[in-house]
Amino acid sequence: MKRREAPSLLTDLPAGAEVLIIRLRSLGDVVLLTPALSAIHAWRPDLRLNVLVEPFCAPVLEGNPAVAETLLMGGFFSVVRNLKRRHFPVVYNQHAGPTSALLTAAIGAPKRVCWARRQFSFVYNVLVTDPGDKIHTVEHRLEQFYATGLPRGPIPPARVYPQPDAGAEIAKKLSDMGISPGAPCAVIHPGGKYFTKRWTVENFVALARWLKKTHGIEPVFSVGINEAEIANELRRLSSREFALMDSLDLRELIALVAGARIFIGNDSGPTHIATATGRPVVAIFGSSSSVHWRPWHTAHRIVQNDFPCNPCPGDRCYAFAEPRCILSITLAQVQAACESLLAETVQAQRSDREMTR
């Protein structure tokens, strides 16, 4: 077999074969791997898909019927020992960084799949042409599997599975904050990895007041554990008039988002979580690419202003003294997106009721 050719790799695996998929680091990347897992499982449910992720990402795969086992990244040598004794016939490196490359080499699987022209490419014996960043991340992730035997076809949605115990805990927390069960809520997430991706907290607070006054929807702010500065700013600007969840673990965040009437947030991991629960999503984009990271297969609206420098790495503003891409987005733009999406989902609910009569 030539180094770039493996069109029947998955097809030739025997029934019950164990497949290892490595996807380290980002929460959003793990969420956006789930359509590929679903596609493989629907085609060959006999294969056992094992996914290696960072420990904090494990809840993303909890309850997923396509995943045989979620493996957790820990100490390098202990992980290698544990994986090596499993004798995986094939390893897919969806991360392609140096740590995952060294892991792939150390595990010693007969077939080692990754993108061509990446770091440590000599580690792999099946190299797949990287389709680039002009397609959605979901489509990009699937190319490794298409190149090794998965038939092309309709791509499933991303999916995460809220767990009942986490749902009960969220219901209790909302009740303690004065929000009754069944009340329509908007989960609002003002965080993001880089300042070039974060709409202002002032705008999010103004949006929350508008949603409550105009639509009777109770705003619930979600803030990451490591985003204390944003939480403090929310408290200062809103005088504690809105529910603020700033100490949720990922299982609780999934449960919170799954019950939302609508989700509004910057391009971030929680926005992908909302997408994967099937919630209507308004996604606000600054420096990142909405082509590559837009909500996948759920009702959504994208709010983004075009700039010739977009997309960029986002760690700083490369073209201006301040990140105009995100700062130029107005409250009126996001309100219009919410209005349109709420109207669409109401109409969809009416159509569903009429069809069931």
VOBA-909847 format. One line per field, with one value per residue: chain; x, y, z of N, C-alpha, C in turn. Coordinates in steps of 0.05 Angstrom, whole numbers, always signed. Example, Ala and Ser with C-alpha at 12.3 -4.5 7.8 and 13.67 -1.06 7.14 Angstrom:
<atoms>
cadena	(A_A)
n_u	(+264_+257)
n_v	(-114_-45)
n_w	(+156_+142)
ca_u	(+246_+273)
ca_v	(-90_-21)
ca_w	(+156_+143)
c_u	(+264_+258)
c_v	(-66_+1)
c_w	(+156_+157)
</atoms>
This chain:
<atoms>
cadena	(A_A_A_A_A_A_A_A_A_A_A_A_A_A_A_A_A_A_A_A_A_A_A_A_A_A_A_A_A_A_A_A_A_A_A_A_A_A_A_A_A_A_A_A_A_A_A_A_A_A_A_A_A_A_A_A_A_A_A_A_A_A_A_A_A_A_A_A_A_A_A_A_A_A_A_A_A_A_A_A_A_A_A_A_A_A_A_A_A_A_A_A_A_A_A_A_A_A_A_A_A_A_A_A_A_A_A_A_A_A_A_A_A_A_A_A_A_A_A_A_A_A_A_A_A_A_A_A_A_A_A_A_A_A_A_A_A_A_A_A_A_A_A_A_A_A_A_A_A_A_A_A_A_A_A_A_A_A_A_A_A_A_A_A_A_A_A_A_A_A_A_A_A_A_A_A_A_A_A_A_A_A_A_A_A_A_A_A_A_A_A_A_A_A_A_A_A_A_A_A_A_A_A_A_A_A_A_A_A_A_A_A_A_A_A_A_A_A_A_A_A_A_A_A_A_A_A_A_A_A_A_A_A_A_A_A_A_A_A_A_A_A_A_A_A_A_A_A_A_A_A_A_A_A_A_A_A_A_A_A_A_A_A_A_A_A_A_A_A_A_A_A_A_A_A_A_A_A_A_A_A_A_A_A_A_A_A_A_A_A_A_A_A_A_A_A_A_A_A_A_A_A_A_A_A_A_A_A_A_A_A_A_A_A_A_A_A_A_A_A_A_A_A_A_A_A_A_A_A_A_A_A_A_A_A_A_A_A_A_A_A_A_A_A_A_A_A_A_A_A_A_A_A_A_A_A_A)
n_u	(+17_+12_+37_-1_-49_-106_-159_-193_-188_-221_-264_-242_-232_-243_-305_-324_-276_-228_-223_-181_-188_-158_-168_-147_-144_-186_-252_-294_-275_-280_-335_-350_-330_-367_-407_-378_-367_-419_-433_-397_-413_-466_-458_-423_-439_-415_-362_-317_-312_-264_-247_-198_-191_-182_-189_-227_-262_-292_-348_-374_-378_-407_-457_-462_-483_-450_-400_-355_-318_-295_-233_-184_-137_-78_-21_+34_+66_+38_-11_+7_+25_-24_-54_-23_-25_-75_-73_-91_-115_-116_-102_-130_-108_-136_-121_-67_-24_+41_+43_+2_+22_+69_+45_+16_+58_+83_+44_+41_+7_-13_-35_-33_-63_-65_-64_-33_+31_+39_+65_+116_+103_+126_+113_+66_+33_-9_-29_-71_-97_-101_-160_-162_-183_-230_-277_-329_-313_-333_-339_-286_-263_-286_-260_-214_-237_-269_-229_-209_-247_-300_-365_-387_-440_-503_-489_-490_-521_-484_-479_-493_-508_-551_-550_-593_-584_-552_-588_-628_-600_-589_-642_-655_-618_-635_-686_-673_-655_-701_-726_-777_-794_-798_-803_-791_-725_-667_-603_-544_-479_-424_-370_-305_-247_-208_-199_-213_-255_-297_-357_-380_-390_-426_-461_-483_-512_-549_-577_-599_-636_-670_-690_-719_-757_-783_-796_-808_-773_-731_-668_-608_-545_-485_-421_-354_-312_-261_-268_-273_-268_-304_-351_-352_-357_-408_-439_-430_-453_-506_-529_-543_-591_-602_-601_-540_-495_-437_-403_-409_-399_-380_-419_-464_-468_-481_-532_-559_-559_-586_-639_-654_-692_-670_-603_-550_-488_-416_-369_-350_-333_-381_-421_-418_-434_-487_-507_-501_-540_-585_-609_-637_-592_-558_-501_-444_-394_-326_-262_-255_-270_-332_-347_-318_-331_-385_-452_-474_-521_-568_-622_-604_-572_-523_-482_-442_-393_-363_-294_-233_-189_-207_-213_-171_-114_-129_-107_-88_-103_-91_-95_-117_-120_-154_-200_-239_-273_-305_-322_-351_-400_-468_-518_-569_-563_-556_-603_-640_-625_-640_-696_-712_-696_-726_-778_-777_-771_-818_-855_-839_-853_-909_-920_-904_-942_-989_-980_-983_-1035)
n_v	(-24_+43_+104_+145_+121_+89_+68_+28_+17_+22_-8_-59_-75_-124_-149_-119_-94_-53_+16_+72_+140_+202_+263_+316_+373_+425_+441_+454_+428_+374_+370_+379_+335_+296_+288_+258_+212_+192_+183_+142_+102_+93_+70_+26_-5_-45_-34_-14_+47_+85_+141_+187_+239_+304_+306_+345_+348_+302_+297_+313_+268_+234_+185_+179_+141_+124_+118_+73_+74_+126_+153_+180_+233_+235_+230_+225_+176_+138_+137_+119_+67_+44_+47_+20_-33_-46_-58_-32_-35_+9_+78_+142_+206_+262_+309_+325_+352_+360_+329_+291_+266_+242_+207_+174_+150_+122_+86_+49_+26_-14_+15_+83_+143_+209_+280_+301_+334_+355_+369_+323_+284_+237_+199_+175_+127_+129_+181_+236_+281_+348_+384_+438_+504_+523_+499_+473_+456_+406_+379_+379_+346_+297_+281_+250_+200_+190_+184_+136_+97_+105_+113_+169_+214_+240_+285_+276_+314_+350_+322_+323_+294_+308_+292_+260_+269_+314_+350_+353_+378_+428_+447_+453_+494_+536_+543_+560_+610_+635_+623_+591_+521_+503_+555_+601_+608_+645_+627_+659_+670_+705_+698_+679_+655_+692_+765_+787_+759_+769_+799_+860_+862_+899_+904_+853_+853_+894_+869_+826_+852_+872_+824_+803_+843_+851_+800_+768_+730_+696_+717_+679_+680_+649_+635_+619_+580_+600_+653_+698_+754_+771_+753_+786_+836_+831_+828_+879_+912_+895_+895_+848_+831_+789_+718_+685_+638_+617_+577_+526_+457_+420_+381_+402_+450_+431_+410_+456_+488_+455_+461_+511_+565_+596_+607_+652_+674_+685_+661_+602_+547_+534_+553_+516_+472_+486_+483_+428_+408_+419_+468_+532_+579_+640_+663_+701_+731_+749_+754_+702_+649_+645_+610_+565_+553_+558_+548_+481_+446_+463_+506_+573_+638_+679_+731_+777_+822_+841_+842_+855_+832_+788_+716_+717_+697_+715_+723_+774_+840_+846_+885_+934_+985_+967_+911_+916_+882_+853_+893_+927_+905_+915_+928_+928_+895_+844_+839_+838_+790_+755_+764_+746_+692_+673_+680_+644_+595_+592_+588_+540_+505_+511_+489_+436_+421_+424_+383_+338_+334)
n_w	(+0_-18_+11_+12_+1_+20_+11_+26_+79_+126_+108_+104_+156_+207_+235_+295_+305_+338_+338_+343_+356_+359_+390_+415_+460_+441_+462_+426_+379_+393_+399_+346_+321_+329_+287_+249_+278_+285_+232_+216_+253_+238_+188_+197_+248_+277_+286_+338_+365_+394_+431_+444_+488_+520_+592_+610_+567_+565_+580_+533_+501_+531_+537_+483_+429_+389_+408_+434_+476_+517_+522_+566_+564_+599_+640_+596_+589_+618_+590_+540_+554_+569_+522_+485_+499_+481_+428_+379_+312_+278_+280_+282_+276_+292_+312_+303_+326_+359_+408_+401_+355_+374_+410_+375_+347_+389_+405_+364_+324_+268_+224_+213_+213_+186_+170_+110_+103_+154_+220_+239_+200_+184_+220_+206_+164_+130_+95_+88_+42_+62_+63_+71_+97_+77_+80_+124_+192_+208_+159_+143_+183_+170_+123_+132_+142_+98_+60_+74_+68_+87_+61_+22_+39_+64_+117_+187_+242_+293_+359_+428_+492_+540_+609_+657_+713_+714_+690_+729_+770_+747_+741_+794_+809_+776_+797_+849_+836_+824_+777_+746_+732_+664_+646_+592_+571_+555_+541_+550_+528_+541_+536_+508_+472_+454_+457_+410_+393_+426_+437_+467_+539_+557_+513_+513_+561_+551_+509_+537_+571_+532_+509_+552_+562_+512_+492_+535_+553_+597_+613_+621_+642_+622_+645_+639_+684_+686_+673_+707_+706_+668_+692_+737_+713_+690_+737_+756_+716_+711_+760_+786_+764_+731_+722_+737_+717_+737_+753_+732_+716_+657_+645_+670_+642_+590_+602_+618_+571_+537_+551_+534_+505_+466_+445_+453_+434_+430_+380_+404_+449_+482_+446_+405_+435_+444_+392_+384_+418_+390_+396_+378_+352_+359_+333_+344_+308_+306_+297_+278_+229_+200_+161_+171_+224_+235_+264_+261_+225_+254_+272_+260_+265_+238_+260_+233_+211_+150_+139_+105_+129_+156_+160_+220_+262_+313_+364_+370_+345_+278_+240_+256_+308_+346_+353_+303_+276_+313_+347_+315_+309_+320_+371_+349_+304_+327_+356_+313_+289_+330_+332_+281_+284_+328_+308_+266_+292_+322_+280_+259_+301_+300_+251_+260_+299_+269_+232_+264_+277)
ca_u	(+0_+27_+34_-25_-72_-119_-188_-210_-178_-244_-280_-229_-230_-262_-327_-316_-249_-225_-211_-174_-189_-146_-176_-139_-148_-209_-280_-309_-266_-291_-363_-353_-322_-389_-420_-363_-372_-446_-433_-383_-429_-489_-449_-412_-443_-399_-336_-316_-298_-253_-239_-180_-196_-174_-209_-249_-280_-305_-378_-384_-383_-423_-483_-462_-485_-430_-374_-352_-305_-281_-207_-175_-109_-66_+8_+41_+75_+16_-30_+19_+23_-52_-64_-7_-34_-101_-68_-109_-105_-114_-105_-135_-100_-152_-110_-44_-3_+65_+37_-13_+40_+86_+28_+11_+82_+89_+24_+51_-14_-4_-43_-32_-75_-65_-63_-7_+45_+37_+88_+122_+88_+139_+101_+42_+36_-32_-31_-95_-94_-116_-177_-160_-202_-252_-301_-336_-296_-345_-332_-258_-257_-295_-243_-197_-253_-276_-205_-202_-268_-328_-379_-397_-469_-512_-474_-508_-516_-469_-497_-486_-530_-554_-554_-615_-576_-544_-612_-641_-584_-594_-669_-654_-604_-652_-708_-662_-652_-727_-736_-794_-791_-813_-802_-773_-700_-645_-577_-526_-452_-408_-341_-291_-219_-193_-215_-222_-279_-316_-374_-377_-409_-448_-481_-498_-531_-571_-592_-614_-659_-689_-704_-739_-779_-797_-804_-815_-754_-714_-640_-591_-517_-466_-394_-335_-299_-237_-276_-282_-269_-330_-373_-352_-368_-437_-451_-429_-470_-534_-539_-553_-619_-605_-588_-513_-483_-408_-387_-419_-382_-389_-443_-485_-471_-497_-560_-570_-562_-606_-666_-658_-709_-652_-576_-536_-460_-394_-358_-336_-342_-409_-438_-419_-450_-515_-512_-503_-565_-607_-622_-633_-567_-548_-472_-432_-367_-307_-238_-255_-284_-359_-349_-305_-340_-413_-469_-477_-546_-588_-632_-585_-566_-495_-478_-414_-387_-341_-269_-214_-170_-220_-207_-143_-109_-146_-93_-85_-114_-69_-100_-126_-112_-173_-213_-263_-291_-325_-332_-369_-427_-486_-540_-591_-557_-561_-632_-653_-620_-657_-724_-715_-694_-749_-801_-774_-775_-847_-869_-833_-869_-936_-922_-902_-968_-1008_-974_-990_-1064)
ca_v	(+0_+68_+120_+162_+106_+70_+72_+6_+11_+17_-30_-85_-82_-145_-142_-116_-83_-29_+39_+94_+167_+221_+290_+331_+402_+442_+432_+456_+408_+348_+371_+378_+308_+277_+279_+237_+188_+183_+172_+116_+83_+86_+54_+1_-5_-66_-24_-1_+73_+94_+169_+198_+268_+315_+299_+364_+345_+276_+298_+316_+242_+217_+176_+179_+113_+117_+116_+50_+82_+151_+150_+206_+240_+241_+229_+214_+149_+120_+135_+102_+40_+34_+44_+1_-60_-50_-68_-20_-38_+34_+103_+167_+230_+285_+333_+330_+367_+344_+309_+269_+252_+224_+186_+156_+134_+104_+65_+29_+13_-20_+37_+109_+162_+237_+297_+304_+359_+365_+362_+295_+267_+211_+180_+163_+112_+136_+210_+245_+309_+367_+400_+467_+516_+536_+483_+472_+438_+380_+368_+375_+322_+273_+274_+227_+176_+186_+175_+109_+77_+113_+124_+197_+215_+262_+287_+279_+337_+346_+315_+317_+281_+316_+270_+267_+280_+342_+365_+357_+398_+454_+455_+463_+519_+557_+548_+576_+637_+647_+616_+567_+501_+508_+583_+604_+620_+650_+624_+679_+665_+728_+692_+671_+651_+717_+789_+793_+743_+775_+823_+873_+853_+919_+897_+829_+861_+908_+848_+811_+868_+873_+798_+800_+863_+848_+772_+753_+707_+700_+713_+665_+683_+628_+645_+598_+581_+617_+679_+714_+782_+775_+751_+811_+858_+826_+836_+908_+925_+887_+896_+821_+828_+765_+693_+682_+612_+620_+555_+501_+439_+416_+365_+420_+469_+417_+408_+483_+497_+437_+470_+539_+573_+606_+611_+673_+674_+688_+636_+590_+520_+532_+557_+490_+455_+493_+472_+399_+401_+425_+493_+555_+592_+664_+663_+727_+725_+771_+748_+675_+644_+633_+587_+542_+547_+565_+526_+459_+431_+471_+533_+592_+662_+688_+760_+782_+844_+833_+858_+841_+817_+765_+710_+719_+680_+724_+729_+803_+852_+849_+906_+959_+990_+952_+892_+927_+860_+846_+918_+941_+893_+932_+915_+925_+872_+820_+839_+830_+761_+741_+767_+728_+664_+666_+677_+619_+571_+592_+578_+511_+492_+510_+469_+409_+415_+419_+357_+316_+334)
ca_w	(+0_-19_+35_+11_-9_+39_+7_+37_+106_+144_+97_+109_+184_+214_+253_+323_+307_+354_+323_+361_+345_+377_+387_+439_+463_+441_+467_+401_+361_+401_+392_+317_+313_+333_+263_+237_+294_+278_+204_+216_+268_+221_+166_+207_+277_+290_+295_+365_+363_+419_+426_+464_+491_+546_+612_+612_+545_+566_+579_+506_+489_+550_+527_+453_+422_+369_+421_+450_+500_+518_+536_+576_+563_+625_+637_+570_+588_+627_+568_+520_+564_+568_+494_+470_+505_+468_+401_+359_+285_+264_+296_+267_+291_+284_+324_+286_+340_+366_+428_+389_+337_+390_+420_+353_+342_+411_+407_+345_+309_+240_+206_+228_+193_+193_+147_+97_+106_+181_+236_+244_+181_+180_+239_+194_+139_+113_+95_+74_+33_+78_+45_+77_+116_+62_+86_+152_+207_+207_+133_+144_+200_+156_+100_+139_+141_+70_+46_+83_+63_+94_+37_+25_+40_+82_+142_+210_+259_+318_+381_+455_+504_+568_+628_+675_+739_+709_+685_+755_+785_+734_+748_+822_+810_+765_+816_+870_+825_+819_+750_+749_+712_+640_+637_+569_+578_+535_+552_+537_+535_+531_+536_+483_+477_+450_+458_+383_+388_+447_+437_+494_+560_+557_+493_+521_+582_+537_+494_+557_+579_+510_+507_+574_+559_+487_+486_+559_+556_+620_+606_+639_+633_+628_+644_+645_+710_+684_+663_+730_+699_+654_+712_+754_+696_+688_+762_+758_+697_+712_+787_+793_+756_+715_+733_+728_+723_+733_+765_+722_+702_+630_+644_+676_+619_+569_+611_+617_+543_+524_+558_+527_+483_+447_+455_+440_+444_+412_+370_+427_+455_+489_+423_+392_+452_+439_+366_+386_+432_+372_+403_+360_+360_+346_+336_+338_+299_+302_+281_+267_+204_+203_+143_+184_+251_+239_+275_+242_+224_+272_+264_+270_+251_+242_+259_+227_+192_+133_+138_+88_+145_+169_+188_+228_+285_+335_+389_+371_+320_+259_+220_+268_+336_+361_+335_+291_+267_+334_+360_+297_+310_+336_+386_+330_+287_+342_+361_+288_+286_+350_+323_+258_+292_+345_+291_+250_+309_+328_+256_+257_+321_+290_+229_+272_+312_+248_+220_+282_+282)
c_u	(+18_+19_+8_-50_-82_-149_-205_-202_-202_-261_-269_-226_-251_-283_-316_-289_-250_-211_-206_-174_-178_-155_-171_-147_-177_-236_-296_-301_-277_-321_-367_-341_-346_-405_-405_-367_-399_-447_-420_-401_-454_-482_-439_-415_-427_-372_-338_-299_-290_-240_-222_-183_-183_-196_-232_-270_-297_-336_-390_-392_-400_-450_-484_-462_-463_-403_-373_-339_-292_-256_-196_-145_-99_-36_+15_+48_+54_-5_-19_+18_-4_-62_-49_-17_-61_-97_-88_-98_-102_-118_-109_-127_-115_-141_-86_-22_+20_+59_+22_+3_+57_+70_+23_+35_+87_+70_+31_+29_-4_-11_-46_-40_-73_-64_-35_+4_+40_+63_+91_+106_+100_+128_+79_+48_+11_-35_-53_-91_-113_-133_-176_-183_-225_-278_-306_-318_-307_-337_-302_-251_-265_-276_-224_-211_-262_-253_-198_-226_-296_-342_-389_-428_-477_-497_-492_-503_-496_-488_-482_-511_-532_-561_-575_-606_-566_-568_-627_-626_-588_-622_-670_-640_-620_-675_-698_-658_-679_-738_-752_-789_-809_-813_-783_-748_-682_-619_-558_-498_-434_-378_-331_-262_-203_-211_-226_-247_-302_-331_-374_-398_-432_-469_-497_-519_-555_-589_-610_-639_-679_-704_-725_-763_-796_-809_-812_-797_-735_-685_-625_-562_-500_-438_-375_-321_-275_-243_-287_-285_-295_-353_-375_-364_-398_-451_-452_-450_-500_-546_-553_-582_-624_-591_-560_-502_-453_-391_-398_-397_-394_-415_-467_-490_-487_-526_-573_-577_-585_-635_-672_-678_-692_-624_-563_-508_-440_-386_-340_-346_-371_-429_-440_-435_-480_-524_-518_-527_-589_-621_-618_-610_-563_-518_-460_-402_-351_-284_-238_-273_-311_-363_-339_-319_-370_-429_-476_-504_-565_-598_-613_-585_-537_-495_-449_-412_-362_-318_-249_-194_-181_-219_-177_-139_-124_-132_-87_-99_-91_-72_-106_-115_-130_-188_-240_-283_-312_-337_-352_-397_-445_-507_-563_-587_-564_-590_-647_-649_-637_-686_-729_-715_-717_-774_-800_-780_-805_-862_-864_-849_-898_-940_-921_-929_-989_-1004_-983_-1020_-1078)
c_v	(+25_+85_+136_+147_+86_+70_+50_-1_+5_-6_-57_-93_-104_-135_-141_-103_-57_-7_+61_+120_+187_+249_+306_+360_+411_+428_+432_+435_+380_+347_+366_+352_+289_+270_+257_+211_+175_+170_+145_+95_+74_+67_+26_+1_-26_-56_-10_+24_+82_+122_+178_+228_+277_+309_+318_+361_+319_+278_+302_+289_+224_+211_+174_+150_+104_+111_+92_+57_+109_+148_+178_+210_+247_+243_+214_+184_+129_+116_+116_+73_+28_+29_+23_-27_-67_-61_-58_-25_-12_+57_+126_+190_+254_+311_+343_+348_+349_+322_+285_+253_+232_+201_+165_+138_+114_+81_+42_+14_+8_+3_+62_+131_+190_+253_+298_+332_+372_+358_+332_+276_+240_+190_+164_+148_+114_+167_+219_+275_+327_+384_+430_+477_+530_+520_+483_+452_+410_+366_+361_+349_+296_+263_+251_+200_+170_+174_+146_+90_+85_+124_+153_+196_+238_+261_+292_+305_+330_+339_+311_+308_+289_+293_+278_+279_+309_+360_+372_+378_+426_+464_+466_+491_+542_+564_+566_+605_+650_+641_+590_+547_+506_+537_+586_+619_+625_+646_+642_+674_+686_+722_+684_+670_+677_+741_+797_+777_+749_+801_+834_+863_+873_+913_+873_+836_+876_+888_+832_+826_+870_+847_+794_+819_+857_+821_+757_+729_+714_+696_+698_+667_+659_+639_+623_+602_+599_+645_+697_+744_+789_+773_+776_+834_+855_+835_+867_+922_+919_+887_+870_+817_+803_+742_+691_+655_+614_+599_+527_+483_+434_+400_+384_+441_+456_+416_+435_+491_+480_+446_+499_+543_+583_+609_+633_+674_+680_+661_+624_+562_+517_+537_+531_+470_+460_+481_+442_+390_+408_+451_+514_+572_+618_+666_+689_+722_+751_+762_+720_+672_+632_+611_+562_+533_+554_+542_+506_+445_+437_+499_+554_+617_+669_+718_+765_+804_+836_+853_+842_+825_+792_+740_+715_+701_+689_+731_+759_+814_+858_+873_+934_+962_+974_+933_+901_+905_+854_+872_+932_+929_+908_+916_+910_+900_+846_+817_+829_+800_+745_+741_+747_+699_+655_+663_+651_+595_+569_+580_+548_+495_+490_+489_+441_+402_+408_+391_+334_+315_+311)
c_w	(+0_+5_+35_+4_+12_+36_+18_+66_+125_+134_+104_+138_+191_+233_+281_+326_+323_+338_+344_+346_+366_+371_+412_+437_+462_+446_+441_+381_+368_+394_+362_+305_+313_+307_+249_+252_+287_+251_+203_+230_+252_+199_+175_+238_+292_+299_+322_+363_+390_+414_+450_+465_+517_+567_+613_+590_+546_+566_+552_+493_+507_+538_+497_+444_+402_+382_+439_+477_+497_+535_+543_+574_+591_+622_+611_+571_+598_+605_+547_+529_+561_+540_+479_+475_+492_+439_+380_+331_+269_+284_+277_+285_+279_+294_+309_+300_+347_+387_+417_+369_+352_+402_+399_+347_+363_+413_+388_+330_+280_+220_+222_+208_+204_+167_+136_+104_+134_+196_+240_+225_+177_+199_+226_+169_+121_+116_+77_+67_+50_+60_+50_+94_+102_+65_+116_+166_+207_+181_+132_+160_+185_+134_+107_+136_+113_+55_+53_+83_+70_+69_+43_+24_+58_+108_+166_+224_+281_+340_+407_+470_+534_+586_+649_+701_+736_+704_+711_+771_+773_+741_+776_+823_+798_+784_+839_+862_+818_+791_+752_+727_+687_+630_+613_+577_+554_+549_+536_+547_+524_+529_+509_+488_+475_+450_+431_+375_+408_+443_+465_+513_+561_+537_+501_+542_+569_+521_+514_+566_+557_+507_+528_+570_+535_+483_+511_+564_+578_+612_+629_+628_+641_+624_+653_+672_+709_+673_+684_+723_+685_+674_+729_+738_+693_+714_+765_+741_+700_+740_+796_+785_+740_+729_+720_+737_+717_+745_+756_+712_+674_+628_+651_+654_+597_+577_+610_+589_+530_+529_+549_+504_+460_+460_+439_+451_+422_+401_+392_+431_+463_+466_+407_+408_+446_+412_+368_+403_+414_+379_+381_+370_+344_+353_+327_+332_+296_+284_+268_+243_+209_+182_+157_+210_+256_+252_+253_+246_+247_+264_+276_+254_+258_+241_+256_+207_+176_+135_+121_+104_+158_+150_+194_+253_+310_+361_+392_+346_+302_+240_+232_+296_+355_+342_+325_+283_+287_+345_+341_+297_+329_+351_+367_+312_+302_+349_+336_+283_+305_+341_+301_+267_+310_+328_+275_+267_+317_+304_+253_+277_+312_+269_+240_+285_+291_+235_+237_+288_+266)
</atoms>
